[in-house]
Amino acid sequence: MKKISAVMGMGIFLLITIFRAEAQTNTISQIKAIEPYHVAVAFSKTTNIIFPYSIVSVDIGSQDVLAQKAKGAENILQIKAAKENFPQTNISIITADGSLTSFLVDYAEQPAVLNLSLAIEEKKNSTCILSETFNEAEIQKYAKLAAVSKGKSSSINDKRFGICMKLNGLFIHDNIMYLRMSIANETNINYDIDQLRFYIRDQKKAKRTATQEIEINPLYVKGDTAVIVGQTERVFVYAGPKFTIPDKKYLMIELMEKNGGRHLKIKVRNKTIIQAKLL
């Protein structure tokens, strides 16, 4: 019996050892080396790197390099040398699609290239990471689906002065809501958009009190444009965080014409919002 127990004990020990070895092997096999890109920067010139998605964060390996997002462009990183002839360093960038991209940075008095563009298919030297922020690539994907989806909510519109604004689709995916709208210009005069606002406001305004407004800013707009040419129609999809509307309030969609008087408004009640179709 003692010999049998010893043999069984040894067998269990060997099995545990094998499982641990396999687990370690499987873990190691999942490790992937990410080859960095190379970029050269100068002290007196700025190098621009254009990413396919908005830049979420930037980490620089040395204070010898300066980096910032370009003003008015969330997907362009501008870098230059803080001092001449610095030793090689690196820079890591996380973009809104959840990708991490790395560069080795060298000094060059006269860089051969000052403007770099990373197209989506070219981003082989990056990897996807988990992020608590919204995934811009996913939002764009489902905004395209919302634009062509046959699912329709009850159409709500306002038509005046030959301009028709219509909300004809409400969709939801995960925690993002997609509002599909169309704006038609039935006149020969171009319609220049000054503002297209989304905000929640009170149904009734009490006397001697201010109307409370909560503006909803979209995360992404598909079909964004500044003008609706005469005799044309444009379809937009506005993507933003999911929401519902409290009692005695409504969603106001307001379209304002630049240097003009053709202003339109649409009121959307909560009963319409909660009928959003699943993408």
C-alpha positions, 0 to 999 in steps of 0.5 A: 500500500505504501508503494502504491501511495508513493507511486500515486503521489509521484504521478500527481506531482508529475501531472502538476509539473506538466500542467504548470510547464504547459501554462507557462509555455502558452503564456510565453507563446502569446508574447508578441514583439512590436517593432518600432518605427524610426523617425528623425527630428531636427532642432529647427524643424518640426516633424508631423506624424498623421494618425488615422485616429485621434491621439489619446496619449503621448509618452516621450522617453526623454526631455530632449524631444518635444511633442504636442498635438497640432492645434485643431487636429486631434490626429496629428502629432508634432515633434522636434528636438529640444536640443541638438545631437541628443542620444536616441530615445523613443516615443509611444502614442495611443490612439482612439482606436485602442492602438499603441504605436512606438517610434525610435527617435534620432537627431538629424540636422536635416531630416529626409522626411518631415511629414509622415502618414500612418494609413490604417493598412500600414499600421503593422508596428502597433498593437491593440490595447484595452481602453476605458475610453470610447473606441473611435474605430468602432463608432465609425463602423457602426455609424456607417451601419446606421447610415444605411440601416433599413430600421426606422423610427417614427420620422420627425421633421421640420420644414420651412423656407424650402429646407427640410430637417428630418430625424428618421433613425435612432440606433443603439450599440453598447453604450453609444447612440446613433441618430440618423438625420437628413437635411434637404435643400429644395431651393437654389440657394446654398444652405450654410450651416452655422450650428446643429445643436442637440440639447435637453431642455425643460418642456415648460418654462416657469415664470421668472426662471431660466430654462435649463439646457443640457447640451449633448456633444457628439463623439463622431459625426458621419457626413459632416459638412458645412453646406447643403448645396441647392437641390441636394440632400445630405444624410448625417449620423451623430454618435454620442453616449447613450441617454434617456430624457427625464420627465418634463423634458425633451431633446431639442435638435436645432439647425441654424443658418449662417448669415441667414434666417432659415432656422429649424427645430425638432422636438424629440420625446423620451418615448421616441428615444427608448424605441432605438433600434439595435445595431 
